[in-house]
Amino acid sequence: MTLPLEGYRVLDLTSWFQSVAPRMLGDLGAEVIKIEPRGTGEPMRGAMTQVRFEMGEVQRLPPMEHANFNKKDLSLDLTKAKGREVLWKLVEKSDVIVHNVRKKATKKLGIDYDTLSRHNPRLIYAVSTAWGSKGPSPDAPSYDRLVMARSGIMSIMGAPGTPPAYLNGAIADHMGATMTALGIVLAILKRERTGKGQEVEASLLGSMIHLLGMNVDHVTLINKEVPRHARTNTPNPFWNEYRCKDDKWLTLGMLQADRYWHPMCEILGLQHIEKDPRFEDIFVRKLHSAECIEILDEAFATRPRAEWLEMMGKEDIVVAPVNSFFDLMEDPQVWANDYIGEYEDPRFGKTRMTVTPLRFGDDVPSIRLPAPEYGEHTEMILNEILGMDWDEIIKLKEEEVI
């Protein structure tokens, strides 16, 4: 198996869920070296120990594992001159460095672009910011929740009149990380053509605006927001969610609703309303959507979800289950396409984790290394990559550089 980024080395100075960006590069074959502050580790490692997820006698940190597999780990004190010298030596032997350190701290730590590009003019220097590098608040502190709020997504969650809602799962963080990874790959491609490195930036706010592009462009183009609709009165009853007899939900996605009206009436046993003048076409149904949805609610409540999905699948109806994450683990489509990988973790045994969902012919991103322990590969990196002898490494330990 040959993945696209095999042979490239990435230095990872990210923290929290921006660590997903270099992890994605690791999924695609790159050698990723995570560099954590000596003594403390990255902030998420410490914070997550306060809210450990318990699994019997086994304690795990899912956020850390999710964001950091396919990496090696080096502990290093960049506030010390010798720590910065170690970093600069690694920069000379690397292709990419990526971080989400606020700009005012980069020069102090010796990780600003001007400094690092002097050590390696071919370096791809990637920065993941919260708000973008310009404007009135480029260095303002942030977390995923704040970006979710500022991007507008919290204003469109839920039914009309409900308070703003936060969508769990670090969505803004993951969007920012994904755009950062894309920027790095494109910068590598440009370097292959020009021989020159460059600075790359992606922001969480910009990434969320990209994700919400259709909603944003409604405002830019026609000065109106995409409206929210209550489930019980959405204009198109066939673009809606329904609860089944077993309390599991499914969602219909038929924008061309008239095309499916006859087969749906047949499947649901609603032949008696097929010619009802209240529902004769999509325009009239919009005026009577609450009545139609009430009828559909009663029909769907008569069978379990699996039966409805089987029946509608035979008629090529546009439908999908509303999965819980436990349901997702049982969805054969997920496993057939390798969206979740499986590997043997030396600490916890057989482990399943999400991987970057791309395919390259028969080559599929996989989990080659479990998330590392803090500083796990420090000595190996210094010895094998930088060629330091053991006396030098011991001295760095004594001086509390590593």
C-alpha positions as a LaTeX table, in Angstrom:
\begin{tabular}{lrrr}
\hline
Residue & $x$ (\AA) & $y$ (\AA) & $z$ (\AA) \\
\hline
Met1 & 0.00 & 0.00 & 0.00 \\
Thr2 & 1.36 & 3.43 & $-0.98$ \\
Leu3 & $-0.46$ & 6.44 & 0.40 \\
Pro4 & $-0.07$ & 9.93 & $-1.16$ \\
Leu5 & 2.01 & 11.51 & 1.63 \\
Glu6 & 4.47 & 8.70 & 2.31 \\
Gly7 & 7.96 & 10.10 & 2.59 \\
Tyr8 & 6.87 & 13.49 & 3.95 \\
Arg9 & 7.63 & 14.56 & 7.51 \\
Val10 & 5.25 & 16.82 & 9.45 \\
Leu11 & 6.00 & 18.61 & 12.72 \\
Asp12 & 2.85 & 19.04 & 14.77 \\
Leu13 & 2.71 & 21.88 & 17.29 \\
Thr14 & $-1.07$ & 21.96 & 17.45 \\
Ser15 & $-3.27$ & 21.55 & 20.50 \\
Trp16 & $-6.89$ & 20.63 & 21.14 \\
Phe17 & $-8.78$ & 19.46 & 18.06 \\
Gln18 & $-6.60$ & 21.32 & 15.57 \\
Ser19 & $-4.41$ & 18.25 & 16.09 \\
Val20 & $-6.82$ & 16.53 & 13.69 \\
Ala21 & $-5.17$ & 18.39 & 10.77 \\
Pro22 & $-1.72$ & 16.76 & 11.12 \\
Arg23 & $-3.44$ & 13.51 & 12.09 \\
Met24 & $-5.19$ & 13.52 & 8.71 \\
Leu25 & $-1.79$ & 13.93 & 7.06 \\
Gly26 & $-0.65$ & 10.94 & 9.08 \\
Asp27 & $-3.67$ & 8.97 & 7.87 \\
Leu28 & $-2.50$ & 9.76 & 4.34 \\
Gly29 & 0.96 & 8.32 & 4.97 \\
Ala30 & 3.06 & 11.20 & 6.36 \\
Glu31 & 5.39 & 10.74 & 9.30 \\
Val32 & 3.95 & 13.07 & 11.96 \\
Ile33 & 5.92 & 14.15 & 15.02 \\
Lys34 & 3.78 & 15.75 & 17.70 \\
Ile35 & 5.80 & 18.18 & 19.81 \\
Glu36 & 4.34 & 18.79 & 23.28 \\
Pro37 & 5.48 & 21.25 & 25.95 \\
Arg38 & 7.87 & 19.61 & 28.37 \\
Gly39 & 6.35 & 18.95 & 31.79 \\
Thr40 & 2.71 & 19.65 & 30.97 \\
Gly41 & 1.94 & 18.17 & 27.58 \\
Glu42 & $-0.60$ & 19.84 & 25.35 \\
Pro43 & $-3.62$ & 21.42 & 27.10 \\
Met44 & $-6.15$ & 18.80 & 25.98 \\
Arg45 & $-4.10$ & 16.00 & 27.53 \\
Gly46 & $-4.30$ & 17.69 & 30.94 \\
Ala47 & $-7.89$ & 18.86 & 30.65 \\
Met48 & $-9.21$ & 15.49 & 29.60 \\
Thr49 & $-7.70$ & 13.75 & 32.61 \\
Gln50 & $-10.22$ & 15.68 & 34.70 \\
Val51 & $-13.15$ & 14.15 & 32.81 \\
Arg52 & $-11.87$ & 10.67 & 32.03 \\
Phe53 & $-14.21$ & 8.32 & 30.23 \\
Glu54 & $-14.40$ & 5.17 & 32.30 \\
Met55 & $-14.67$ & 1.74 & 30.69 \\
Gly56 & $-14.65$ & $-0.69$ & 33.59 \\
Glu57 & $-11.09$ & $-0.72$ & 34.89 \\
Val58 & $-9.77$ & 0.86 & 31.67 \\
Gln59 & $-9.52$ & 4.64 & 31.55 \\
Arg60 & $-9.23$ & 6.27 & 28.14 \\
Leu61 & $-9.11$ & 9.77 & 26.72 \\
Pro62 & $-11.14$ & 9.49 & 23.48 \\
Pro63 & $-10.55$ & 13.13 & 22.38 \\
Met64 & $-6.77$ & 12.72 & 22.68 \\
Glu65 & $-6.79$ & 9.37 & 20.92 \\
His66 & $-9.09$ & 10.63 & 18.16 \\
Ala67 & $-6.91$ & 13.65 & 17.39 \\
Asn68 & $-3.49$ & 12.05 & 17.72 \\
Phe69 & $-3.17$ & 8.56 & 16.32 \\
Asn70 & $-0.68$ & 7.99 & 13.49 \\
Lys71 & 1.83 & 10.22 & 15.30 \\
Lys72 & 5.08 & 9.99 & 17.22 \\
Asp73 & 5.54 & 12.17 & 20.28 \\
Leu74 & 8.40 & 14.42 & 21.41 \\
Ser75 & 8.42 & 16.48 & 24.62 \\
Leu76 & 10.34 & 19.73 & 24.25 \\
Asp77 & 10.69 & 23.01 & 26.13 \\
Leu78 & 10.58 & 25.76 & 23.50 \\
Thr79 & 10.99 & 28.48 & 26.10 \\
Lys80 & 14.65 & 27.43 & 26.39 \\
Ala81 & 17.26 & 28.21 & 23.74 \\
Lys82 & 18.37 & 24.59 & 23.45 \\
Gly83 & 14.76 & 23.49 & 22.97 \\
Arg84 & 14.38 & 25.92 & 20.09 \\
Glu85 & 17.65 & 24.66 & 18.60 \\
Val86 & 16.29 & 21.10 & 18.64 \\
Leu87 & 13.15 & 22.30 & 16.86 \\
Trp88 & 15.15 & 24.16 & 14.23 \\
Lys89 & 17.22 & 21.05 & 13.52 \\
Leu90 & 13.99 & 19.09 & 13.03 \\
Val91 & 12.66 & 21.83 & 10.75 \\
Glu92 & 15.71 & 21.37 & 8.52 \\
Lys93 & 14.75 & 17.71 & 8.08 \\
Ser94 & 10.99 & 18.20 & 7.69 \\
Asp95 & 8.51 & 19.22 & 5.00 \\
Val96 & 5.71 & 20.76 & 7.03 \\
Ile97 & 5.15 & 22.41 & 10.38 \\
Val98 & 1.61 & 23.13 & 11.57 \\
His99 & 0.46 & 24.96 & 14.69 \\
Asn100 & $-2.43$ & 26.91 & 16.21 \\
Val101 & $-0.34$ & 29.08 & 18.53 \\
Arg102 & $-1.53$ & 32.67 & 18.75 \\
Lys103 & 0.65 & 35.03 & 16.71 \\
Lys104 & 1.92 & 37.07 & 19.64 \\
Ala105 & 3.57 & 33.92 & 21.08 \\
Thr106 & 5.18 & 32.55 & 17.91 \\
Lys107 & 8.22 & 34.85 & 17.86 \\
Lys108 & 8.87 & 34.30 & 21.55 \\
Leu109 & 8.92 & 30.52 & 20.94 \\
Gly110 & 10.97 & 30.79 & 17.77 \\
Ile111 & 8.22 & 29.31 & 15.61 \\
Asp112 & 7.34 & 32.33 & 13.45 \\
Tyr113 & 7.55 & 31.89 & 9.69 \\
Asp114 & 10.52 & 34.21 & 9.16 \\
Thr115 & 12.61 & 32.27 & 11.68 \\
Leu116 & 11.72 & 28.78 & 10.52 \\
Ser117 & 11.91 & 29.50 & 6.79 \\
Arg118 & 15.53 & 30.60 & 7.26 \\
His119 & 16.27 & 27.09 & 8.49 \\
Asn120 & 14.34 & 25.48 & 5.62 \\
Pro121 & 13.24 & 27.62 & 2.62 \\
Arg122 & 11.18 & 24.67 & 1.31 \\
Leu123 & 9.17 & 24.46 & 4.53 \\
Ile124 & 5.36 & 24.46 & 4.34 \\
Tyr125 & 4.37 & 26.55 & 7.35 \\
Ala126 & 0.70 & 26.05 & 8.22 \\
Val127 & $-1.23$ & 28.07 & 10.78 \\
Ser128 & $-4.71$ & 27.25 & 11.99 \\
Thr129 & $-6.32$ & 30.32 & 13.56 \\
Ala130 & $-9.70$ & 30.89 & 15.13 \\
Trp131 & $-10.70$ & 34.17 & 13.52 \\
Gly132 & $-8.23$ & 34.74 & 10.65 \\
Ser133 & $-4.98$ & 36.71 & 10.80 \\
Lys134 & $-6.47$ & 40.13 & 9.96 \\
Gly135 & $-9.20$ & 42.35 & 11.34 \\
Pro136 & $-9.87$ & 43.74 & 14.80 \\
Ser137 & $-9.45$ & 40.49 & 16.77 \\
Pro138 & $-7.02$ & 38.10 & 15.04 \\
Asp139 & $-5.46$ & 36.99 & 18.34 \\
Ala140 & $-8.62$ & 36.86 & 20.47 \\
Pro141 & $-8.93$ & 33.62 & 22.44 \\
Ser142 & $-11.43$ & 31.07 & 21.26 \\
Tyr143 & $-12.81$ & 27.58 & 21.48 \\
Asp144 & $-15.08$ & 25.63 & 19.17 \\
Arg145 & $-18.21$ & 26.90 & 20.90 \\
Leu146 & $-17.37$ & 30.55 & 20.26 \\
Val147 & $-16.74$ & 29.95 & 16.57 \\
Met148 & $-19.98$ & 28.00 & 16.28 \\
Ala149 & $-21.79$ & 31.01 & 17.73 \\
Arg150 & $-20.06$ & 33.63 & 15.60 \\
Ser151 & $-20.39$ & 31.66 & 12.36 \\
Gly152 & $-24.19$ & 31.64 & 12.54 \\
Ile153 & $-24.76$ & 27.91 & 12.83 \\
Met154 & $-26.19$ & 28.13 & 16.33 \\
Ser155 & $-28.91$ & 30.45 & 15.02 \\
Ile156 & $-30.25$ & 27.86 & 12.58 \\
Met157 & $-30.37$ & 24.84 & 14.93 \\
Gly158 & $-33.79$ & 23.65 & 16.03 \\
Ala159 & $-37.32$ & 24.88 & 15.42 \\
Pro160 & $-38.34$ & 28.53 & 15.06 \\
Gly161 & $-38.37$ & 30.42 & 18.34 \\
Thr162 & $-36.06$ & 28.03 & 20.17 \\
Pro163 & $-32.87$ & 29.36 & 21.81 \\
Pro164 & $-29.51$ & 29.11 & 20.02 \\
Ala165 & $-28.25$ & 25.54 & 20.22 \\
Tyr166 & $-24.70$ & 24.19 & 20.37 \\
Leu167 & $-24.03$ & 21.12 & 18.25 \\
Asn168 & $-21.77$ & 18.76 & 20.19 \\
Gly169 & $-18.75$ & 17.24 & 18.51 \\
Ala170 & $-16.27$ & 20.10 & 17.94 \\
Ile171 & $-17.70$ & 20.77 & 14.47 \\
Ala172 & $-15.89$ & 24.09 & 13.97 \\
Asp173 & $-12.63$ & 22.59 & 15.17 \\
His174 & $-12.94$ & 19.72 & 12.71 \\
Met175 & $-13.86$ & 21.97 & 9.82 \\
Gly176 & $-10.86$ & 24.19 & 10.57 \\
Ala177 & $-8.57$ & 21.18 & 10.81 \\
Thr178 & $-9.87$ & 19.77 & 7.53 \\
Met179 & $-9.29$ & 23.05 & 5.68 \\
Thr180 & $-5.80$ & 23.30 & 7.21 \\
Ala181 & $-4.97$ & 19.81 & 5.98 \\
Leu182 & $-6.27$ & 20.68 & 2.51 \\
Gly183 & $-4.17$ & 23.85 & 2.44 \\
Ile184 & $-1.05$ & 21.89 & 3.39 \\
Val185 & $-1.58$ & 19.31 & 0.66 \\
Leu186 & $-2.08$ & 22.05 & $-1.95$ \\
Ala187 & 1.04 & 23.88 & $-0.73$ \\
Ile188 & 3.02 & 20.64 & $-1.09$ \\
Leu189 & 1.70 & 20.32 & $-4.64$ \\
Lys190 & 2.78 & 23.89 & $-5.41$ \\
Arg191 & 6.21 & 23.23 & $-3.91$ \\
Glu192 & 6.63 & 20.23 & $-6.19$ \\
Arg193 & 6.16 & 22.62 & $-9.11$ \\
Thr194 & 8.13 & 25.63 & $-7.87$ \\
Gly195 & 10.58 & 24.24 & $-5.33$ \\
Lys196 & 9.51 & 26.90 & $-2.83$ \\
Gly197 & 7.86 & 26.59 & 0.55 \\
Gln198 & 5.24 & 29.02 & 1.79 \\
Glu199 & 2.96 & 30.05 & 4.62 \\
Val200 & $-0.56$ & 28.58 & 4.64 \\
Glu201 & $-3.44$ & 29.74 & 6.80 \\
Ala202 & $-6.90$ & 28.42 & 7.52 \\
Ser203 & $-9.29$ & 29.68 & 10.17 \\
Leu204 & $-12.13$ & 28.06 & 12.04 \\
Leu205 & $-14.43$ & 31.00 & 11.30 \\
Gly206 & $-13.65$ & 30.95 & 7.58 \\
Ser207 & $-14.07$ & 27.17 & 7.48 \\
Met208 & $-17.49$ & 27.39 & 9.10 \\
Ile209 & $-18.57$ & 30.11 & 6.68 \\
His210 & $-17.52$ & 27.74 & 3.89 \\
Leu211 & $-19.54$ & 24.93 & 5.48 \\
Leu212 & $-22.57$ & 27.23 & 5.77 \\
Gly213 & $-22.05$ & 28.74 & 2.34 \\
Met214 & $-25.60$ & 28.18 & 1.09 \\
Asn215 & $-27.08$ & 29.90 & 4.14 \\
Val216 & $-24.60$ & 32.76 & 3.96 \\
Asp217 & $-25.15$ & 33.32 & 0.25 \\
His218 & $-28.90$ & 33.52 & 0.75 \\
Val219 & $-28.15$ & 36.72 & 2.66 \\
Thr220 & $-25.49$ & 38.00 & 0.25 \\
Leu221 & $-27.66$ & 37.38 & $-2.83$ \\
Ile222 & $-31.28$ & 38.02 & $-1.81$ \\
Asn223 & $-30.93$ & 39.61 & 1.64 \\
Lys224 & $-32.97$ & 36.87 & 3.33 \\
Glu225 & $-32.06$ & 34.08 & 5.73 \\
Val226 & $-32.98$ & 30.46 & 5.04 \\
Pro227 & $-36.00$ & 29.99 & 7.34 \\
Arg228 & $-36.21$ & 27.44 & 10.12 \\
His229 & $-39.26$ & 25.17 & 10.13 \\
Ala230 & $-40.94$ & 23.17 & 12.86 \\
Arg231 & $-41.08$ & 19.44 & 12.09 \\
Thr232 & $-44.85$ & 19.43 & 12.49 \\
Asn233 & $-45.38$ & 22.12 & 9.86 \\
Thr234 & $-42.50$ & 21.93 & 7.39 \\
Pro235 & $-43.56$ & 23.00 & 3.86 \\
Asn236 & $-42.72$ & 19.65 & 2.26 \\
Pro237 & $-43.93$ & 16.65 & 4.34 \\
Phe238 & $-41.55$ & 14.44 & 2.34 \\
Trp239 & $-38.56$ & 16.49 & 3.58 \\
Asn240 & $-39.00$ & 15.58 & 7.22 \\
Glu241 & $-38.36$ & 13.12 & 10.05 \\
Tyr242 & $-40.80$ & 10.49 & 11.35 \\
Arg243 & $-40.88$ & 8.28 & 14.44 \\
Cys244 & $-41.54$ & 4.58 & 13.85 \\
Lys245 & $-43.24$ & 1.98 & 16.05 \\
Asp246 & $-39.96$ & 1.03 & 17.78 \\
Asp247 & $-39.23$ & 4.69 & 18.70 \\
Lys248 & $-36.53$ & 4.88 & 16.04 \\
Trp249 & $-36.62$ & 7.70 & 13.53 \\
Leu250 & $-36.13$ & 7.91 & 9.79 \\
Thr251 & $-35.83$ & 10.89 & 7.49 \\
Leu252 & $-37.34$ & 11.46 & 4.06 \\
Gly253 & $-35.45$ & 13.52 & 1.50 \\
Met254 & $-37.76$ & 13.86 & $-1.48$ \\
Leu255 & $-37.41$ & 17.32 & $-2.97$ \\
Gln256 & $-39.30$ & 16.04 & $-6.03$ \\
Ala257 & $-42.20$ & 15.10 & $-3.80$ \\
Asp258 & $-44.85$ & 14.62 & $-6.51$ \\
Arg259 & $-42.70$ & 11.94 & $-8.16$ \\
Tyr260 & $-42.97$ & 9.83 & $-5.00$ \\
Trp261 & $-46.51$ & 10.61 & $-3.87$ \\
His262 & $-48.11$ & 7.51 & $-5.45$ \\
Pro263 & $-45.53$ & 4.92 & $-4.31$ \\
Met264 & $-45.46$ & 6.40 & $-0.80$ \\
Cys265 & $-49.25$ & 6.22 & $-0.51$ \\
Glu266 & $-49.01$ & 2.57 & $-1.60$ \\
Ile267 & $-46.25$ & 1.70 & 0.87 \\
Leu268 & $-47.88$ & 3.49 & 3.81 \\
Gly269 & $-51.37$ & 2.17 & 3.07 \\
Leu270 & $-52.67$ & 5.66 & 2.44 \\
Gln271 & $-54.36$ & 5.08 & $-0.90$ \\
His272 & $-57.46$ & 6.83 & 0.47 \\
Ile273 & $-55.66$ & 10.21 & 0.53 \\
Glu274 & $-53.81$ & 9.88 & $-2.78$ \\
Lys275 & $-56.49$ & 11.83 & $-4.67$ \\
Asp276 & $-57.42$ & 14.07 & $-1.74$ \\
Pro277 & $-57.57$ & 17.64 & $-3.13$ \\
Arg278 & $-55.65$ & 18.90 & $-0.06$ \\
Phe279 & $-52.63$ & 16.90 & $-1.16$ \\
Glu280 & $-52.89$ & 16.77 & $-4.95$ \\
Asp281 & $-49.48$ & 18.35 & $-5.59$ \\
Ile282 & $-46.50$ & 19.84 & $-3.77$ \\
Phe283 & $-47.93$ & 23.36 & $-3.87$ \\
Val284 & $-51.26$ & 22.42 & $-2.33$ \\
Arg285 & $-49.62$ & 20.08 & 0.21 \\
Lys286 & $-47.55$ & 23.06 & 1.38 \\
Leu287 & $-50.81$ & 24.80 & 2.38 \\
His288 & $-51.96$ & 21.70 & 4.28 \\
Ser289 & $-48.59$ & 20.38 & 5.44 \\
Ala290 & $-49.55$ & 20.11 & 9.12 \\
Glu291 & $-52.52$ & 17.88 & 8.24 \\
Cys292 & $-50.40$ & 15.74 & 5.91 \\
Ile293 & $-47.62$ & 15.35 & 8.49 \\
Glu294 & $-50.12$ & 14.28 & 11.13 \\
Ile295 & $-51.39$ & 11.53 & 8.79 \\
Leu296 & $-47.84$ & 10.42 & 7.99 \\
Asp297 & $-46.96$ & 10.40 & 11.71 \\
Glu298 & $-49.82$ & 7.99 & 12.40 \\
Ala299 & $-48.83$ & 5.75 & 9.47 \\
Phe300 & $-45.14$ & 5.50 & 10.34 \\
Ala301 & $-46.02$ & 4.67 & 13.95 \\
Thr302 & $-47.57$ & 1.36 & 12.84 \\
Arg303 & $-44.32$ & $-0.46$ & 11.89 \\
Pro304 & $-40.72$ & $-0.61$ & 13.16 \\
Arg305 & $-38.12$ & 1.36 & 11.25 \\
Ala306 & $-36.35$ & $-1.62$ & 9.70 \\
Glu307 & $-39.57$ & $-2.73$ & 7.98 \\
Trp308 & $-40.20$ & 0.73 & 6.55 \\
Leu309 & $-36.63$ & 0.98 & 5.28 \\
Glu310 & $-36.87$ & $-2.40$ & 3.60 \\
Met311 & $-40.20$ & $-1.57$ & 1.93 \\
Met312 & $-39.09$ & 1.85 & 0.75 \\
Gly313 & $-35.73$ & 0.53 & $-0.40$ \\
Lys314 & $-37.49$ & $-1.76$ & $-2.88$ \\
Glu315 & $-39.17$ & 1.28 & $-4.43$ \\
Asp316 & $-36.02$ & 3.42 & $-4.52$ \\
Ile317 & $-37.50$ & 5.93 & $-2.08$ \\
Val318 & $-35.14$ & 8.66 & $-0.85$ \\
Val319 & $-34.93$ & 7.71 & 2.82 \\
Ala320 & $-32.32$ & 7.11 & 5.52 \\
Pro321 & $-32.31$ & 6.09 & 9.17 \\
Val322 & $-31.70$ & 8.77 & 11.77 \\
Asn323 & $-28.86$ & 6.90 & 13.43 \\
Ser324 & $-27.65$ & 7.22 & 16.96 \\
Phe325 & $-23.90$ & 6.74 & 17.17 \\
Phe326 & $-24.55$ & 3.23 & 18.46 \\
Asp327 & $-26.71$ & 2.64 & 15.37 \\
Leu328 & $-23.83$ & 3.93 & 13.26 \\
Met329 & $-21.61$ & 1.16 & 14.63 \\
Glu330 & $-24.04$ & $-1.38$ & 13.19 \\
Asp331 & $-24.45$ & 0.29 & 9.81 \\
Pro332 & $-22.92$ & $-2.01$ & 7.16 \\
Gln333 & $-22.29$ & 0.93 & 4.81 \\
Val334 & $-19.81$ & 2.37 & 7.31 \\
Trp335 & $-17.71$ & $-0.79$ & 7.53 \\
Ala336 & $-17.87$ & $-1.64$ & 3.82 \\
Asn337 & $-16.23$ & 1.70 & 3.00 \\
Asp338 & $-13.62$ & 1.66 & 5.80 \\
Tyr339 & $-14.88$ & 4.87 & 7.38 \\
Ile340 & $-13.91$ & 3.39 & 10.73 \\
Gly341 & $-10.59$ & 1.59 & 11.06 \\
Glu342 & $-9.60$ & $-1.19$ & 13.40 \\
Tyr343 & $-6.19$ & $-1.76$ & 14.96 \\
Glu344 & $-4.53$ & $-3.43$ & 17.92 \\
Asp345 & $-3.70$ & $-0.96$ & 20.68 \\
Pro346 & $-0.92$ & $-2.29$ & 22.97 \\
Arg347 & $-2.69$ & $-0.77$ & 25.99 \\
Phe348 & $-6.34$ & $-1.47$ & 25.26 \\
Gly349 & $-6.42$ & $-4.28$ & 22.71 \\
Lys350 & $-8.68$ & $-4.20$ & 19.64 \\
Thr351 & $-9.66$ & $-0.60$ & 18.98 \\
Arg352 & $-11.88$ & 1.11 & 16.43 \\
Met353 & $-11.44$ & 4.73 & 15.39 \\
Thr354 & $-12.62$ & 7.00 & 12.58 \\
Val355 & $-10.09$ & 7.61 & 9.80 \\
Thr356 & $-9.82$ & 10.12 & 6.96 \\
Pro357 & $-12.59$ & 9.02 & 4.54 \\
Leu358 & $-10.66$ & 8.95 & 1.26 \\
Arg359 & $-9.72$ & 6.14 & $-1.08$ \\
Phe360 & $-6.87$ & 5.97 & $-3.59$ \\
Gly361 & $-7.68$ & 2.96 & $-5.74$ \\
Asp362 & $-7.14$ & 0.03 & $-3.41$ \\
Asp363 & $-5.18$ & 2.15 & $-0.92$ \\
Val364 & $-7.18$ & 3.24 & 2.11 \\
Pro365 & $-6.00$ & 5.47 & 4.99 \\
Ser366 & $-5.48$ & 3.34 & 8.08 \\
Ile367 & $-4.32$ & 3.50 & 11.68 \\
Arg368 & $-0.65$ & 2.56 & 11.75 \\
Leu369 & 0.20 & 4.01 & 15.17 \\
Pro370 & $-2.02$ & 4.45 & 18.23 \\
Ala371 & $-2.13$ & 7.88 & 19.86 \\
Pro372 & 1.23 & 8.23 & 21.61 \\
Glu373 & 1.89 & 8.63 & 25.29 \\
Tyr374 & 3.32 & 11.98 & 26.29 \\
Gly375 & 6.97 & 12.15 & 25.10 \\
Glu376 & 6.90 & 8.49 & 24.08 \\
His377 & 9.29 & 8.82 & 21.11 \\
Thr378 & 11.52 & 11.64 & 22.36 \\
Glu379 & 14.76 & 9.67 & 22.58 \\
Met380 & 14.14 & 7.81 & 19.32 \\
Ile381 & 13.50 & 11.05 & 17.40 \\
Leu382 & 16.60 & 12.76 & 18.75 \\
Asn383 & 18.78 & 9.72 & 18.14 \\
Glu384 & 17.49 & 8.38 & 14.83 \\
Ile385 & 16.37 & 11.57 & 13.06 \\
Leu386 & 18.78 & 14.18 & 14.46 \\
Gly387 & 21.67 & 11.79 & 15.03 \\
Met388 & 22.26 & 12.83 & 18.64 \\
Asp389 & 24.30 & 10.47 & 20.78 \\
Trp390 & 23.14 & 9.34 & 24.18 \\
Asp391 & 25.41 & 11.74 & 26.06 \\
Glu392 & 23.73 & 14.67 & 24.29 \\
Ile393 & 20.28 & 13.28 & 25.00 \\
Ile394 & 21.06 & 12.71 & 28.68 \\
Lys395 & 22.36 & 16.27 & 28.94 \\
Leu396 & 19.14 & 17.66 & 27.46 \\
Lys397 & 17.20 & 15.67 & 30.05 \\
Glu398 & 19.36 & 16.98 & 32.87 \\
Glu399 & 18.83 & 20.54 & 31.65 \\
Glu400 & 15.07 & 19.89 & 31.47 \\
Val401 & 14.90 & 20.67 & 27.76 \\
Ile402 & 13.22 & 17.32 & 27.01 \\
\hline
\end{tabular}
